[in-house]
Amino acid sequence: MTKKYEELIGELKEIVRKMEDGNTSLDEMITLYEQGMILVRQCEDRLAEAEVKITELGRES
C-alpha cells in the first residue's frame, strides 16, 4: 500500500524528534538517517506525481 504524503511527513518528523532527543546512539542515528532519506525520496516522488497531475489538468482547461 502506498502511503500518503502526510503520513510520510509524519514519519519524517518522528525520525527528526528521535535524532534530536539526545538519547540516540550513533548506530541508531545512522539507521534513522537512512530511513529518513528513503522517506524523503518517497515524498519527492509523491510531489512529482502531483505536479504531473496538476500540469495535465491545466492543459485540459
C-alpha positions as CSV (number, residue, x, y, z in Angstrom):
1,M,0.0,0.0,0.0
2,T,1.3,3.4,-0.9
3,K,1.5,5.9,2.0
4,K,0.0,9.3,1.7
5,Y,2.4,12.3,1.6
6,E,1.1,13.4,5.0
7,E,1.9,10.0,6.5
8,L,5.4,10.2,5.1
9,I,6.0,13.7,6.6
10,G,4.7,12.4,10.0
11,E,7.2,9.6,9.9
12,L,10.0,12.1,9.0
13,K,9.0,14.3,11.9
14,E,9.2,11.4,14.3
15,I,12.7,10.5,13.0
16,V,13.9,14.0,13.5
17,R,12.4,14.0,17.0
18,K,14.3,10.8,17.9
19,M,17.5,12.2,16.4
20,E,17.3,15.4,18.4
21,D,16.3,13.9,21.7
22,G,19.9,13.3,22.8
23,N,19.4,9.7,23.8
24,T,20.1,8.1,20.4
25,S,23.3,6.1,19.8
26,L,25.4,6.8,16.7
27,D,24.4,3.4,15.2
28,E,20.7,4.2,15.7
29,M,21.3,7.7,14.3
30,I,22.7,6.2,11.1
31,T,19.8,3.9,10.8
32,L,17.3,6.7,11.3
33,Y,19.2,8.8,8.8
34,E,18.9,6.0,6.2
35,Q,15.2,5.6,6.9
36,G,14.7,9.4,6.6
37,M,16.4,9.5,3.3
38,I,14.1,6.8,1.9
39,L,11.1,8.8,3.2
40,V,12.5,12.0,1.6
41,R,12.7,10.2,-1.8
42,Q,9.2,8.9,-1.4
43,C,8.0,12.4,-0.6
44,E,9.8,13.8,-3.7
45,D,8.1,11.1,-5.8
46,R,4.7,12.0,-4.5
47,L,5.3,15.7,-5.1
48,A,6.5,14.9,-8.7
49,E,3.3,12.8,-9.3
50,A,1.2,15.7,-8.0
51,E,3.0,18.2,-10.3
52,V,2.4,16.0,-13.3
53,K,-1.3,15.7,-12.5
54,I,-1.7,19.4,-11.9
55,T,0.1,20.1,-15.2
56,E,-2.2,17.7,-17.1
57,L,-5.3,19.3,-15.5
58,G,-4.0,22.7,-16.6
59,R,-3.7,21.6,-20.2
60,E,-7.3,20.2,-20.2
61,S,-8.8,23.6,-19.2
